[in-house]
Amino acid sequence: MEQHRKPIIGILGLTRKTEPGLYISNEYAFTSSANIQAIQRNGGVPVVIPAAMAAEDAEAALACCDGLLLPGGDDMTPWYYGEEPLPVIGVFRPEIDDAWLKAGRYALEHELPMLGICKGHQTLNVLMGGSLYQDISLQEGASLQHLQKYDRSYLTHYVEIVQGTRLAELFATRQLKTNSMHHQAVKELGHGLRISARASDGTIEALEDANGLIMGVQWHPEDLIDSAPIMNRLFANLVERCQSRW
């Protein structure tokens, strides 16, 4: 592999359907422009991986990728962590979750570095055998506002970074202010994972593995690359982890 080229980062795609209209009404595969910009600005080449392709043939879909970004999205389908849906759960998309988990298993098998954001962070935990709170109201002691009500670029609460973790090394601080747009959270930690940050109410805000493949954060750093430039380090780190495995 040529070491002078930029790493290709596969961004797992979502789908949405447009409202019926006069000319165009269809389903679209997409990711947010913020995800694209965060990867591109920090030295990677972003490529959107359609969920349908990842579900059908993860090997073909990800063959060109050096790393993987699992972005935010709808709620995680609860049966993937052994539960049935409770009244507090929101919209979940089994076809998306099936595709993302297949992509995650491919990445583990082929040692592709991964970064999970919000729903992607939760997906990584489920991938490794962990579980989720279907709503933070079910978590004892949870008290912070985790679903902020205005601009995604705003910083809304602090997270405490666990010392001795790769996240602590990356940010070189004990406390970090983040945005927050979620109502689900990690419950039981997946195999081989460790907590790397918590909110003051105990909510798990970041996780990682020991060998450098997995990093997940509950907040949305892609929306903070301008308002809180320190968040660029997460995307630069993903690119660096890809390069180090060449």
HUNOR-V434308 format. One line per field, one symbol per residue. phi: phi as a letter, one per 20 degrees, with the letter a starting at -180 (. if undefined). psi: psi as a letter, one per 40 degrees, with the letter a starting at -180 (. if undefined). Layout:
phi: ???
psi: ???
This chain:
phi: .ffeeefedfdfedcbdefgbfdcbbecebbffffgfffffdnddfcfdfgfffffbffffdgeeebcddefrfffffffcmcdfegefefccgfffffffffffffffdlefccdclffffffffgeneccefbffeefnfbfeecfdcgfefecbeceeffnefffffelbeccecebbbcdbfdefffmdcfdacffenffdbbbdednedbcceedffedfdfcggfgffffffffffffef
psi: hheeiiihhhhhiiiihiihaddhhihihiiidddddddddfeihhhhhhddddddgddddedeieihhhaiaiihhdeeffiihideiahigddddddddddddddddefhiihhhbdddddddddeeaiihdideehheheihegieaieeihdiiihhhieidddddefieihhiihgieiihchiiheiiheiiieeehheiiiadeedhhiidagddeeeddgddeddddddddddddde.
